[in-house]
Amino acid sequence: MESLSVVDIFKIGVGPSSSHTLGPWRAALRFTDSLGSSLPQLTTLQVKLYGSLAKTGKGHGSDIAVIMGLIGADPVSVDIEQIAPTVKFIRQHKTISLKDQHDVPFEPARDIIFLKDQILPFHPNGLEFIAQLSDGTQVSEVWFSVGGGFVMQENDKTSDTGSRVSLPYPVESATELSQWCRQTGLPISGVVAANEKAWRSSDDTRQAVMDIWQVMSECMFKGCHTSGILPGGLQVKRRASLFNERLLKSVNYQDYEGWRQAIRDSGDGFAYTLDWVSCFALAVNEQNAAFARVVTAPTNGAAGVIPAVLQYLLTFNKQFNDRAPDPELITRFLFTASEIGCIFKKRATISAAMGGCQAEIGVSSAMAAAGLTEALGGNPEQCLMAAEIAMEHHLGMTCDPIGGLVQVPCIERNTMGAIKAITASQLALHSDPSQAKVSLDAVVKTMWETAQDMSSRYKETSDGGLAVNIPISLSEC
């Protein structure tokens, strides 16, 4: 059984795509690490992108990600502002410094090859690194970006997670999770907390989760205070800052907490709350589209749903909004959400290239619904019910990004996923799960079957749906 931690599901990285940006970035890091002592002997290098990675790789910045991974930049800590000038320097000088240690000739336009009509058998998101050493030896590695920033090397059975860790409460399905909760009397977050001790101390885990939330909250705050046009050629105008100015009467705040309190105190009512939930989600995914720092939740394309719902909880729920955000509440929310994401990854997919947008927005909405339900006092069965309701109403959602960019319809879909999560939570909190006709496991199974039946045109290839029915030329992008 694959063991997954909260920090596997929630990864700090760089936009705009977990599978097309963060995944190739991490694969490039892993490849250069694997060279070991052979690194100084490398004389030439080519990278081949296959299938979905090739078809929308330009729009998702896959080539940029590969370059940054090859030079050894850490997506968690890299200076975002230095990415563009670094890539520009490499393109101009046609040389790359692998791991910032060994210079080799490298011309991205020539040496990063987009093979749009070739798909490797294991997964649509394949990439191959081909290196020549000074003694004539050729080194070749094939990697797959399998969604959510997870990568796998060809012929490996597990992704880059702590798969050998033995957990006190191993979970493969919602049924098993429910059984552990009944047996121990723990909420879902309690089961997760106990399992996380297999990787690190409780204090270290809490700090890691709060670091994740800090990136999420900063992303929202920055997105709400940044205007302009998103990169890529679609000329998509940022809207979160316009929402923010209108709702706060054109007042800009210098820090997150002052901003949160101002939102709380500047209005009320359903329409006001709905506007802000949409604004939170827009802000995150506009930042994501601009190659900013984001958290996979469980993917970059769906990065705005969980922060928006958690921010809704902290800002508009009277139990919690009269004080600074409670780290324990945030941790419980994200623990519960992460476990739902783990179930989908294990039994279905969180890759849009495999399952369409149901695997991204649908999963994130289910995760957020469960996290919100536990935070509001729901029992484990109600949390699972909320996740089921949220996913049930995303089944079959296609991935059809216009121009191969994570912008239209991706950004707006995060607002819909957040609202559905809140609605699903409310329904579950007012329901008796024992009377439910559909289980979360049944929905996960259905999602996977739907993914397998879905045409590849609707799986992050930009070959169908809105991507071909909106009058925009790919050359503009």
C-alpha positions as CSV (number, residue, x, y, z in Angstrom):
1,M,0.0,0.0,0.0
2,E,1.3,3.4,-0.9
3,S,1.8,5.7,2.1
4,L,1.1,9.4,1.6
5,S,1.7,12.3,3.9
6,V,-0.1,15.6,4.2
7,V,3.1,17.2,2.7
8,D,2.9,14.9,-0.3
9,I,-0.6,16.1,-1.2
10,F,0.1,19.7,-0.4
11,K,3.4,20.7,-2.1
12,I,4.8,24.2,-2.1
13,G,5.9,25.0,-5.6
14,V,5.6,27.2,-8.7
15,G,2.6,27.7,-11.1
16,P,1.0,27.2,-13.4
17,S,0.6,23.4,-13.4
18,S,1.5,20.7,-11.0
19,S,1.6,18.0,-13.7
20,H,3.1,20.1,-16.5
21,T,5.3,22.4,-14.5
22,L,6.1,21.1,-11.0
23,G,6.3,17.5,-12.2
24,P,8.8,18.0,-15.0
25,W,10.8,20.3,-12.7
26,R,11.1,17.6,-10.1
27,A,11.8,15.0,-12.7
28,A,14.7,17.1,-14.0
29,L,16.0,17.4,-10.4
30,R,15.8,13.7,-9.9
31,F,17.6,13.0,-13.2
32,T,20.6,15.2,-12.4
33,D,20.8,13.7,-9.0
34,S,20.9,10.2,-10.5
35,L,24.0,11.2,-12.6
36,G,26.0,11.4,-9.4
37,S,29.8,11.3,-10.2
38,S,29.0,11.0,-13.9
39,L,27.8,14.6,-14.0
40,P,31.2,16.2,-14.9
41,Q,31.5,13.8,-17.8
42,L,28.2,14.9,-19.5
43,T,28.8,16.5,-22.9
44,T,25.3,16.7,-24.5
45,L,21.8,16.7,-23.2
46,Q,18.3,16.4,-24.8
47,V,14.9,16.3,-23.2
48,K,11.8,14.9,-25.0
49,L,8.3,15.7,-23.9
50,Y,5.6,13.3,-24.9
51,G,1.8,13.4,-25.3
52,S,-0.1,15.8,-23.1
53,L,3.2,17.3,-21.9
54,A,4.1,18.2,-25.4
55,K,0.6,19.4,-26.5
56,T,0.2,22.0,-23.7
57,G,3.7,22.1,-22.5
58,K,4.4,25.6,-23.8
59,G,1.3,27.1,-22.2
60,H,2.1,25.3,-18.9
61,G,5.8,26.3,-18.9
62,S,7.0,22.7,-19.1
63,D,10.2,23.8,-20.9
64,I,10.9,26.5,-18.3
65,A,10.3,23.9,-15.6
66,V,12.8,21.4,-17.1
67,I,15.4,24.1,-17.4
68,M,15.0,25.2,-13.8
69,G,15.2,21.6,-12.6
70,L,18.3,20.9,-14.6
71,I,20.1,23.8,-13.0
72,G,19.2,22.5,-9.5
73,A,16.7,25.2,-8.5
74,D,14.4,24.2,-5.7
75,P,10.7,25.0,-6.6
76,V,10.0,25.4,-2.9
77,S,12.5,28.2,-2.3
78,V,13.5,29.6,-5.7
79,D,13.3,33.3,-6.2
80,I,10.3,33.6,-8.5
81,E,11.5,36.9,-9.9
82,Q,14.7,35.2,-11.1
83,I,13.1,32.5,-13.2
84,A,12.5,34.5,-16.3
85,P,15.9,36.2,-16.5
86,T,17.6,32.8,-15.7
87,V,15.8,31.1,-18.6
88,K,16.5,34.1,-20.9
89,F,20.2,33.9,-20.0
90,I,20.4,30.2,-20.9
91,R,18.5,30.7,-24.2
92,Q,20.8,33.5,-25.2
93,H,24.1,31.8,-24.2
94,K,23.0,28.3,-25.3
95,T,24.7,26.8,-22.3
96,I,23.3,25.3,-19.1
97,S,25.0,24.7,-15.8
98,L,23.7,21.4,-14.5
99,K,23.0,21.6,-10.8
100,D,24.9,24.9,-11.0
101,Q,28.1,22.9,-11.2
102,H,28.8,21.7,-14.8
103,D,28.3,23.6,-18.0
104,V,27.2,21.9,-21.1
105,P,26.0,23.2,-24.5
106,F,22.2,23.4,-24.3
107,E,19.9,25.3,-26.7
108,P,16.3,25.0,-25.4
109,A,14.7,25.5,-28.8
110,R,16.7,22.6,-30.1
111,D,17.3,20.4,-27.1
112,I,13.8,20.4,-25.6
113,I,11.7,18.4,-28.1
114,F,7.9,18.5,-28.1
115,L,6.6,15.1,-29.4
116,K,2.9,15.9,-29.6
117,D,1.9,12.8,-31.5
118,Q,3.8,10.3,-29.4
119,I,2.4,9.0,-26.1
120,L,4.3,6.6,-23.9
121,P,2.2,3.6,-22.7
122,F,2.2,4.2,-18.9
123,H,1.0,7.8,-18.7
124,P,0.2,10.7,-21.1
125,N,2.7,12.9,-19.3
126,G,6.0,11.4,-20.2
127,L,9.5,12.9,-20.5
128,E,12.8,11.4,-21.4
129,F,16.3,12.7,-20.6
130,I,19.0,11.6,-23.0
131,A,22.6,12.4,-22.1
132,Q,25.9,11.7,-23.8
133,L,29.1,11.2,-21.6
134,S,32.6,12.0,-22.7
135,D,33.5,8.3,-23.0
136,G,30.6,7.8,-25.5
137,T,28.2,6.2,-23.1
138,Q,24.6,7.3,-23.5
139,V,22.4,7.7,-20.4
140,S,18.7,7.7,-20.8
141,E,15.9,8.0,-18.2
142,V,12.1,8.1,-18.7
143,W,10.0,9.8,-16.2
144,F,6.3,10.4,-15.8
145,S,4.5,13.3,-14.2
146,V,1.4,11.6,-12.8
147,G,-0.5,14.6,-11.3
148,G,-0.2,16.8,-8.3
149,G,3.6,17.2,-8.8
150,F,4.2,13.5,-8.2
151,V,6.7,11.9,-10.5
152,M,7.6,8.3,-11.3
153,Q,10.5,6.8,-13.1
154,E,9.7,4.2,-15.8
155,N,9.2,0.7,-14.4
156,D,8.9,2.0,-10.8
157,K,5.7,0.9,-9.0
158,T,5.4,3.9,-6.7
159,S,5.7,7.6,-7.0
160,D,8.2,9.8,-5.2
161,T,6.5,9.4,-1.7
162,G,7.4,7.6,1.5
163,S,6.0,4.4,0.2
164,R,8.0,2.2,2.6
165,V,6.7,3.9,5.7
166,S,4.6,1.7,8.0
167,L,1.5,3.5,9.3
168,P,-0.5,2.7,12.5
169,Y,-3.7,3.3,10.6
170,P,-3.1,2.5,6.9
171,V,-5.9,3.8,4.7
172,E,-6.7,2.7,1.1
173,S,-10.4,3.6,0.9
174,A,-13.0,5.7,2.6
175,T,-14.4,2.5,4.1
176,E,-11.1,1.8,5.8
177,L,-10.8,5.4,7.0
178,S,-14.3,5.1,8.5
179,Q,-13.4,1.9,10.3
180,W,-10.3,3.4,11.8
181,C,-12.3,6.4,13.1
182,R,-14.9,4.1,14.7
183,Q,-12.3,1.8,16.2
184,T,-10.2,4.6,17.7
185,G,-12.8,7.2,18.3
186,L,-10.6,9.7,16.5
187,P,-11.8,12.2,13.9
188,I,-10.3,12.0,10.4
189,S,-7.7,14.6,11.4
190,G,-6.8,12.5,14.4
191,V,-6.1,9.4,12.3
192,V,-4.0,11.6,10.0
193,A,-2.1,13.1,12.9
194,A,-1.3,9.6,14.3
195,N,-0.1,8.5,10.8
196,E,2.1,11.6,10.3
197,K,4.2,10.6,13.3
198,A,5.6,7.8,11.1
199,W,7.4,10.5,9.1
200,R,8.3,13.2,11.7
201,S,7.4,14.6,15.1
202,S,4.0,16.2,15.7
203,D,5.7,19.6,16.1
204,D,7.5,19.3,12.8
205,T,4.3,18.3,11.1
206,R,2.3,21.2,12.5
207,Q,5.1,23.6,11.4
208,A,5.0,22.1,7.9
209,V,1.3,22.5,7.7
210,M,1.4,26.1,8.9
211,D,4.1,26.8,6.3
212,I,1.7,25.4,3.7
213,W,-1.0,27.7,5.0
214,Q,1.3,30.7,5.0
215,V,2.0,30.2,1.3
216,M,-1.7,29.7,0.6
217,S,-2.7,32.8,2.5
218,E,0.1,34.9,1.0
219,C,-0.9,33.8,-2.4
220,M,-4.5,34.9,-1.8
221,F,-3.4,38.2,-0.4
222,K,-1.0,39.0,-3.2
223,G,-3.5,37.9,-5.8
224,C,-6.0,40.3,-4.4
225,H,-3.5,43.2,-4.6
226,T,-2.1,42.5,-8.0
227,S,-3.6,43.9,-11.2
228,G,-2.7,43.6,-14.9
229,I,-2.8,41.0,-17.7
230,L,-1.8,37.4,-17.2
231,P,1.1,36.1,-19.3
232,G,0.6,33.7,-22.2
233,G,-1.1,35.6,-25.0
234,L,-4.8,35.2,-24.1
235,Q,-4.9,38.8,-22.7
236,V,-6.8,37.6,-19.6
237,K,-7.3,40.4,-17.2
238,R,-6.9,39.8,-13.5
239,R,-10.2,40.2,-11.6
240,A,-9.4,39.4,-8.0
241,S,-7.9,42.9,-7.4
242,L,-11.0,44.5,-8.9
243,F,-13.2,42.5,-6.5
244,N,-11.0,43.4,-3.6
245,E,-11.0,47.1,-4.4
246,R,-14.8,47.2,-5.0
247,L,-15.7,45.2,-1.9
248,L,-13.3,47.1,0.4
249,K,-14.0,50.5,-1.1
250,S,-10.6,50.8,-2.9
251,V,-8.7,50.4,0.4
252,N,-5.5,48.4,0.1
253,Y,-4.1,46.6,3.2
254,Q,-0.4,46.0,3.9
255,D,-0.7,42.7,5.7
256,Y,-2.9,39.6,5.6
257,E,-4.4,39.8,9.0
258,G,-5.5,43.4,8.7
259,W,-7.0,42.5,5.3
260,R,-8.9,39.5,6.8
261,Q,-10.4,41.6,9.6
262,A,-11.4,44.3,7.1
263,I,-13.2,41.8,5.0
264,R,-15.0,40.6,8.1
265,D,-16.0,44.0,9.2
266,S,-16.9,45.7,5.8
267,G,-20.0,43.8,4.9
268,D,-22.3,40.8,5.5
269,G,-25.0,38.8,3.8
270,F,-25.0,35.9,1.3
271,A,-24.0,38.0,-1.7
272,Y,-21.1,39.6,0.1
273,T,-19.8,36.2,1.3
274,L,-20.2,34.7,-2.1
275,D,-18.3,37.5,-3.7
276,W,-15.4,37.0,-1.4
277,V,-15.2,33.2,-1.8
278,S,-15.0,33.8,-5.5
279,C,-12.4,36.5,-5.0
280,F,-10.2,34.2,-2.8
281,A,-10.2,31.5,-5.4
282,L,-9.6,33.8,-8.4
283,A,-6.7,35.4,-6.5
284,V,-4.9,32.1,-6.0
285,N,-5.3,30.9,-9.6
286,E,-4.4,34.2,-11.1
287,Q,-1.2,34.0,-9.2
288,N,-0.8,30.4,-10.3
289,A,-1.2,31.4,-13.9
290,A,1.5,34.0,-13.5
291,F,4.2,31.5,-12.4
292,A,3.9,32.6,-8.7
293,R,4.4,30.5,-5.5
294,V,1.5,28.3,-4.9
295,V,0.5,25.1,-3.1
296,T,-0.7,22.0,-5.0
297,A,-4.1,21.3,-3.5
298,P,-4.0,18.6,-4.7
299,T,-2.9,20.2,-8.0
300,N,-1.9,23.7,-9.2
301,G,-4.9,24.0,-11.6
302,A,-7.2,23.5,-8.6
303,A,-5.0,25.4,-6.1
304,G,-7.6,28.0,-5.3
305,V,-10.4,25.8,-4.0
306,I,-9.0,24.7,-0.6
307,P,-7.5,28.1,0.4
308,A,-10.8,29.8,-0.6
309,V,-12.9,27.5,1.6
310,L,-10.5,27.7,4.5
311,Q,-10.4,31.4,4.2
312,Y,-14.2,31.5,4.2
313,L,-14.2,29.5,7.4
314,L,-11.7,31.8,9.1
315,T,-13.3,35.0,7.9
316,F,-17.1,34.5,7.9
317,N,-17.8,31.9,10.6
318,K,-18.6,33.6,13.8
319,Q,-17.0,30.8,15.9
320,F,-13.6,31.7,14.6
321,N,-13.5,35.1,12.9
322,D,-13.1,37.3,16.0
323,R,-9.6,36.2,16.7
324,A,-6.4,35.4,14.8
325,P,-6.6,32.2,12.8
326,D,-6.2,29.2,15.1
327,P,-3.3,26.9,14.0
328,E,-5.1,23.9,15.4
329,L,-8.2,24.6,13.3
330,I,-6.2,25.1,10.2
331,T,-4.2,21.9,10.8
332,R,-7.4,19.8,11.4
333,F,-8.9,21.2,8.2
334,L,-5.9,20.5,6.1
335,F,-5.3,17.1,7.7
336,T,-8.8,16.0,6.8
337,A,-8.7,17.4,3.3
338,S,-5.4,15.7,2.6
339,E,-6.7,12.3,3.6
340,I,-9.5,12.6,1.1
341,G,-7.0,13.6,-1.6
342,C,-4.9,10.6,-0.7
343,I,-7.9,8.2,-1.3
344,F,-8.5,9.7,-4.7
345,K,-4.9,9.4,-5.7
346,K,-4.7,5.8,-4.6
347,R,-7.9,4.6,-6.0
348,A,-8.4,6.9,-9.0
349,T,-6.3,9.8,-10.2
350,I,-5.5,13.4,-9.5
351,S,-4.1,13.9,-13.0
352,A,-6.1,15.9,-15.5
353,A,-4.1,14.2,-18.2
354,M,-5.6,10.9,-17.0
355,G,-9.0,11.9,-15.7
356,G,-10.0,15.4,-17.0
357,C,-10.8,18.2,-14.7
358,Q,-12.9,16.0,-12.4
359,A,-9.5,14.8,-11.2
360,E,-8.5,18.3,-10.2
361,I,-11.4,20.6,-9.4
362,G,-13.6,17.7,-8.4
363,V,-11.0,16.2,-6.0
364,S,-10.1,19.6,-4.5
365,S,-13.8,20.4,-3.9
366,A,-14.2,17.0,-2.2
367,M,-11.2,17.6,-0.1
368,A,-12.3,21.1,0.9
369,A,-15.8,19.9,1.7
370,A,-14.5,17.3,4.1
371,G,-12.1,19.7,5.8
372,L,-14.8,22.3,6.3
373,T,-17.2,19.7,7.7
374,E,-14.8,18.5,10.4
375,A,-13.9,22.1,11.3
376,L,-17.6,22.9,11.8
377,G,-18.1,19.9,14.1
378,G,-19.2,17.2,11.6
379,N,-18.4,13.6,12.5
380,P,-16.3,11.4,10.2
381,E,-19.2,10.0,8.3
382,Q,-20.5,13.5,7.6
383,C,-17.0,14.5,6.4
384,L,-17.0,11.5,4.0
385,M,-20.6,12.4,2.9
386,A,-19.6,15.9,2.1
387,A,-16.6,14.7,0.0
388,E,-18.9,12.4,-1.9
389,I,-21.5,15.1,-2.6
390,A,-18.9,17.5,-3.8
391,M,-17.3,15.0,-6.2
392,E,-20.6,13.6,-7.4
393,H,-21.4,17.0,-8.9
394,H,-18.1,17.2,-10.7
395,L,-18.2,13.7,-12.4
396,G,-17.3,13.9,-16.0
397,M,-15.8,17.4,-16.0
398,T,-13.4,17.7,-18.9
399,C,-10.1,19.5,-19.0
400,D,-10.0,21.8,-22.1
401,P,-7.7,24.7,-21.4
402,I,-7.8,27.3,-24.2
403,G,-4.4,27.8,-25.7
404,G,-2.9,25.2,-23.3
405,L,-2.9,27.8,-20.6
406,V,-4.2,27.3,-17.0
407,Q,-6.5,30.3,-17.4
408,V,-9.7,29.8,-19.3
409,P,-11.8,28.0,-18.0
410,C,-9.5,26.9,-15.2
411,I,-9.4,30.0,-13.0
412,E,-13.2,30.4,-12.8
413,R,-13.6,26.7,-12.2
414,N,-11.9,27.1,-8.8
415,T,-14.6,29.5,-7.7
416,M,-17.3,26.9,-8.6
417,G,-15.3,24.2,-6.8
418,A,-15.1,26.3,-3.7
419,I,-18.8,27.1,-3.7
420,K,-19.8,23.5,-4.3
421,A,-17.6,22.4,-1.4
422,I,-19.3,24.8,1.0
423,T,-22.7,23.6,-0.2
424,A,-21.7,20.0,0.1
425,S,-20.6,20.6,3.6
426,Q,-23.8,22.3,4.6
427,L,-25.8,19.4,3.1
428,A,-23.8,16.8,5.0
429,L,-24.0,18.6,8.3
430,H,-27.8,18.6,8.0
431,S,-28.0,15.0,6.9
432,D,-27.9,11.5,8.3
433,P,-25.0,9.7,6.5
434,S,-26.6,6.3,7.4
435,Q,-29.4,7.2,5.0
436,A,-27.1,8.1,2.1
437,K,-27.6,6.2,-1.2
438,V,-24.1,6.9,-2.5
439,S,-20.8,6.2,-0.7
440,L,-17.5,8.1,-1.2
441,D,-15.9,4.8,-2.4
442,A,-18.6,4.4,-5.0
443,V,-18.0,7.9,-6.3
444,V,-14.2,7.4,-6.4
445,K,-14.8,4.2,-8.4
446,T,-17.2,6.0,-10.7
447,M,-14.8,8.8,-11.2
448,W,-12.0,6.4,-12.2
449,E,-14.3,4.5,-14.6
450,T,-15.4,7.8,-16.1
451,A,-11.8,8.8,-16.5
452,Q,-11.1,5.6,-18.4
453,D,-14.1,6.2,-20.7
454,M,-13.3,9.8,-21.4
455,S,-11.9,10.7,-24.7
456,S,-8.2,11.9,-24.6
457,R,-9.4,15.1,-26.3
458,Y,-10.8,16.2,-22.9
459,K,-7.7,15.3,-20.9
460,E,-5.5,18.3,-20.7
461,T,-4.6,18.1,-24.4
462,S,-6.5,21.2,-25.6
463,D,-7.8,19.0,-28.5
464,G,-11.5,19.3,-27.6
465,G,-14.2,21.3,-25.8
466,L,-13.7,25.0,-25.2
467,A,-10.1,24.7,-26.4
468,V,-11.3,24.3,-30.0
469,N,-14.5,26.2,-29.9
470,I,-13.3,29.6,-28.7
471,P,-12.0,31.8,-31.6
472,I,-8.4,32.1,-30.4
473,S,-5.3,31.2,-32.4
474,L,-2.7,29.1,-30.6
475,S,-0.1,31.2,-32.3
476,E,-1.2,34.1,-30.1
477,C,-0.1,32.1,-27.1
